[in-house]
Amino acid sequence: MTETASPAVARSVSAGIAWARGRAADLTRDLVAAHGEAVDIAAPWTGEQLHTLTLATVQDVDAAETAARAAQVAWAATSPAHRRGILFRAHDLVVAQRGEIVDLLQLETGKARGTAFEELFAAAATLRHIAVTASGVLAPKRRPGVIPGVMSVRVDQVPKGLVSVITPWNFPLSLTALDVIPALAAGNAVLQKIDDQTSLSVLAYRRALVDAGLPAALWQLVVGPGDPVGNAVVDAGDHVAFTGSTATGARIAERVAPRLKSVSLELGGKNPMIVLDDVDPHVAARQAVAACFSSSGQLCVSIERIYVHEDIAAEVLVEFAEATSRVLLGSGLDYTVDVGSLTSQAQLDRITEHVRDAVEKGAIVVAGGRARADLGPLFYEPTILAGVTPDMESFAGETFGPVVAVHVVRSVEEAINAANDSEYGLNASVLSGSVARAAAVARRLDAGSVNINEGYRATFGALGAPQGGMKRSGLGRRNGPEGLLRYAQSRTIAAPSPLVPLPDSGRSAAKLEPVLTAALHILKVLRLP
């Protein structure tokens, strides 16, 4: 049985909810003026009302688009140094306000404080990283012409204009930072639809940027349903950045295709972990717990499939079950618990159904496997399943919760083939006593990110490297130079040298033919581009 937190912690949760209600009245004033219906937002830990939101309408989105586009004209003309200064100041404000922002994250999502701080850290680190790297990535670059000295060629990076960003509820702060901050640094305005459930933490983060000097009109926030508000946000932008389900991402791609807009999509995953036969089972178990159950598994890069070599499978499964049983499940605005609750009833229903279906069809519950209404309305124990077969819903479909299936394999080849046998390709993990051996396996996995001796944090935290999915797990990349350049358009400016006139007639072309032919041979010999 999974351990539970001290009942004394629950009293601080009630005080936190009362505090958040007052904070919401201030923060929600920064949303676009909304004229839709009012909705109550509940605290996942207790089910109590956290605050009330007024949803946007299509007309509100139109007004936000107009204001953002007007602000973008002046913003695009600002210097890289000016933008860098704002991001650095915002970084310091976010770090200084980390306690309040982490509290809001916990109260809105139900996650444990360790995971919430991990998200706050990523959001602050993104500000620093983009402040340091953006000007270099986006600066005009000299490029070679067809013949050195004959052409002067320069490539500029021009902002796309208005970027539409749609972020989910599960990691609202870090996913906002990873999509919004590079868009702003590239000279764009942002129109973002945030999830109703997790609006306060994003609003607190945006407030820090505005206090640091970002024009308020440049970053517009709206809340509301996907249809029609989300569709209006997609239609408004010159580029669309979306994080969410594969089904919704596909619909967005179809919607923007006739308009020839660019999109970046981070979508679903059924992420595998391969455990090779040279791993210490105790170490493997600890890594698996973090990889599978952080944020109650409500993470797009969370591990949901484990393939372990038969030589160590029995020992790994025992160690994994024991480590899972020691996970401290509960609520609290401190570090006394390891894993919090799910965020919504829909999540609880989906997870309950996946486990029920698996058990009815013959799977074995090795650990967990039940909801914990005694802790709160949305708690579910970290769960390990064995004997999961293709006829079960959880075999290939994304569960997006604290449920993992362990499969025994006879060889590395079998593990690689099984890991790649999926329509998804977002994240993967390889555990081995040899980094070189793990890297050889990693290079054969169909995933945009592969972690060695770690579940997801090694790649997710690598802000200088691209992160995204293969197959039906997405299009485009966030992070790294690629994450910045998705928000810019390349403009090439070239001019011929006055010393080498270009041919302007058949006769002049005939005279240049032997010269240019010789140049082709010389450039090849010298290996010049």
Number of C-alpha atoms within 10 A of each C-alpha: 14 19 15 19 18 13 12 9 16 18 10 15 21 17 11 18 23 15 14 20 14 12 16 20 14 12 17 19 10 16 19 21 18 19 13 16 11 13 14 14 18 20 24 27 29 21 13 14 14 22 21 16 21 20 21 25 22 19 14 18 29 15 14 26 26 13 18 24 22 14 18 23 15 12 21 20 9 12 11 18 11 12 22 20 14 20 28 20 17 25 24 16 18 25 16 12 14 17 14 14 23 25 22 26 28 30 31 27 27 28 30 29 25 21 21 23 19 14 20 25 18 21 23 23 20 25 25 18 19 28 22 14 17 20 17 11 17 22 13 16 13 14 16 14 16 14 14 14 13 17 18 17 16 16 17 16 19 19 24 21 24 26 31 28 27 26 22 19 20 26 21 23 30 23 22 21 22 21 27 26 21 27 29 26 26 27 28 30 32 29 30 28 28 24 20 21 26 25 26 27 25 22 22 22 24 25 19 22 24 16 14 18 16 20 16 16 21 26 28 22 25 27 25 23 15 15 9 13 21 25 17 20 24 27 19 19 25 20 26 27 28 27 22 19 19 18 11 16 24 14 11 20 20 11 15 18 11 8 10 11 15 18 25 23 27 25 27 29 33 26 30 32 30 27 31 27 19 14 19 16 20 17 15 22 23 16 18 27 21 22 24 32 26 24 28 29 24 23 20 24 28 32 31 30 26 26 25 27 23 17 15 17 21 14 14 24 22 16 18 24 18 18 18 27 18 14 20 20 24 28 33 28 22 15 13 18 22 25 31 32 29 27 28 20 13 11 17 18 12 15 25 18 15 19 25 17 16 23 18 10 14 13 18 17 18 19 23 19 22 17 18 17 10 9 20 18 20 24 28 29 27 29 24 25 22 20 18 23 16 10 11 19 17 26 20 20 17 19 24 25 29 28 28 30 25 21 20 20 21 14 15 17 12 13 24 20 13 17 25 17 12 18 16 26 29 28 31 32 30 25 29 20 16 13 13 11 15 21 16 11 22 21 10 14 20 23 25 20 23 30 20 23 23 20 28 24 14 14 21 19 16 13 19 17 16 19 24 24 25 20 16 21 25 27 19 18 22 25 24 20 20 16 23 24 22 23 30 20 14 14 12 14 12 14 11 14 13 10 8 10 11 14 13 8 8 9 9 12 13 11 11 15 12 11 10 13 10 11 15 14 11 12 14 10 9 8 8 11 11
